Amino acid sequence: MSKPKKQIFSKIKAVKANARTRVGAPPPERVLPDPKQKLAAKPKHKKTLADLISTTGEES
């Protein structure tokens, strides 16, 4: 059988492990909303007063 690989001490891994025990695990990543879907959800420009009046006059 082959000899198991010797573990090399890493300062970075030791510091991260120490921080995880003190503070806790980092929060999971948040998914950012797709900018194209965000733009499609709301119009870029608000309707003008003339547009609002003309649309309400047609519906009545």
C-alpha positions in Angstrom: 0.0 0.0 0.0 1.1 3.5 -0.6 1.9 5.9 2.2 -0.7 8.5 3.0 0.2 12.0 1.9 1.6 14.2 4.7 -0.7 17.2 5.6 1.1 20.5 5.2 0.2 23.3 7.6 -1.4 26.2 5.9 -1.7 29.6 7.7 -4.6 30.6 5.5 -6.6 27.5 6.2 -5.9 27.8 9.9 -7.1 31.4 10.1 -10.2 30.7 8.1 -11.1 27.7 10.3 -10.6 29.8 13.4 -12.8 32.6 12.0 -15.6 30.0 11.1 -15.6 28.7 14.7 -15.8 32.2 16.2 -18.1 34.0 13.8 -19.9 31.2 12.0 -20.1 30.1 8.4 -20.5 32.9 5.8 -24.0 33.4 4.4 -25.0 31.8 1.2 -24.6 33.8 -1.9 -27.6 35.9 -3.1 -28.8 35.6 -6.6 -29.0 39.0 -8.3 -32.1 39.7 -10.4 -31.7 39.7 -14.1 -31.5 43.3 -15.4 -33.6 42.5 -18.5 -36.4 41.1 -16.5 -36.3 44.1 -14.1 -36.6 46.5 -17.0 -39.5 44.5 -18.5 -41.4 44.6 -15.2 -41.5 48.4 -15.0 -41.6 50.9 -17.8 -38.7 53.3 -18.3 -40.8 56.4 -18.4 -44.0 57.2 -16.6 -47.1 57.9 -18.7 -47.9 61.6 -19.3 -51.0 63.3 -18.2 -52.3 63.4 -21.7 -51.8 59.6 -22.1 -53.6 58.9 -18.9 -56.6 61.1 -19.8 -56.9 59.6 -23.3 -56.8 56.0 -22.0 -59.4 56.6 -19.3 -61.7 58.4 -21.8 -61.6 55.4 -24.1 -62.4 52.8 -21.4 -65.5 54.7 -19.9 
